Amino acid sequence: MEMKWLEQIKLRGNNAELSEIKAELLEKVESLLDEPAIVEVQVFTHALLSGDLLVNLFWDSDQPQPWGSELGLRLAENLKRSGLIDHAVWLGVLMDQGVSRR
């Protein structure tokens, strides 16, 4: 049975390196989407903290990776050079009963 899960990688970095990091991420997004179980990739910057970045990897697979996917672990390791990382995996609940405006 396939399960939806979210892998979040948050970077608390500095503004000076953020432009370079975003450019690198944009180059990698297409290759990230080549992963067979990945559904969507989202990248956000913090509204107030200009050096902070959030990457959401949405997965749909038979077996969620509670410590992070190989891809997510590599990405987090790569981002570590730019600041502090918070890497977490979230499992979907009530996915078919959630509220949406779509």
C-alpha positions in Angstrom: 0.0 0.0 0.0 1.4 3.4 -1.0 1.7 6.0 1.7 2.1 9.8 1.3 4.9 11.4 3.3 6.7 14.7 3.5 10.4 15.2 4.0 11.3 18.7 5.2 14.7 20.2 5.2 15.0 23.6 6.9 18.2 25.7 6.6 19.0 28.5 9.0 21.7 30.2 7.0 22.9 33.6 6.2 21.6 35.9 3.5 25.0 36.2 1.7 24.9 32.6 0.6 21.2 32.3 -0.1 21.3 33.4 -3.7 23.9 30.9 -4.6 22.1 28.1 -2.7 18.8 28.9 -4.5 20.5 28.8 -7.9 22.0 25.4 -7.1 18.6 24.1 -5.9 16.9 25.3 -9.1 19.5 23.3 -11.1 18.8 20.2 -9.1 15.0 20.3 -9.0 14.6 18.6 -12.4 16.9 15.8 -11.3 15.1 15.6 -7.9 11.8 14.9 -9.8 13.5 12.0 -11.6 13.2 10.0 -8.4 10.4 7.4 -9.0 8.4 7.9 -5.8 8.8 11.7 -5.5 5.5 13.6 -6.3 6.5 17.2 -5.8 9.4 19.5 -4.7 8.8 22.9 -3.1 11.3 25.5 -2.1 10.5 28.4 0.2 12.3 31.3 1.8 11.3 32.7 5.2 9.2 35.8 5.1 11.3 37.6 7.7 14.6 35.8 8.0 16.2 36.3 4.7 18.8 33.5 5.1 16.4 30.8 5.9 15.3 28.2 3.4 12.8 25.3 3.4 12.7 22.4 1.0 9.7 20.1 1.0 10.0 16.7 -0.8 6.6 15.1 -1.2 6.7 11.3 -1.6 4.2 8.5 -2.4 5.9 5.1 -1.8 5.3 1.7 -0.2 7.8 2.3 2.6 8.3 5.8 4.1 11.9 6.4 5.2 11.6 7.7 8.9 15.2 9.0 9.0 14.9 10.6 5.5 15.4 9.4 2.0 18.8 9.0 0.5 18.1 12.0 -1.7 17.0 14.1 1.3 20.0 13.0 3.4 22.3 14.1 0.5 20.5 17.4 0.1 20.7 18.1 3.9 24.4 17.2 4.0 25.0 19.5 1.1 23.1 22.4 2.7 24.9 21.9 6.0 27.9 23.9 4.7 25.7 27.0 4.7 24.2 26.8 8.2 22.1 24.8 10.7 19.8 22.1 9.3 16.6 20.6 10.6 15.7 17.5 8.7 12.3 15.7 9.5 9.9 13.2 8.0 6.2 13.6 8.3 3.6 10.9 7.6 0.3 11.8 6.0 -2.8 11.3 8.0 -6.4 11.9 6.8 -5.0 12.4 3.3 -8.3 11.4 1.7 -10.4 13.4 4.3 -8.4 16.6 4.3 -9.9 20.0 3.5 -8.8 21.7 0.3 -9.9 24.6 -1.8 -8.7 22.9 -5.0 
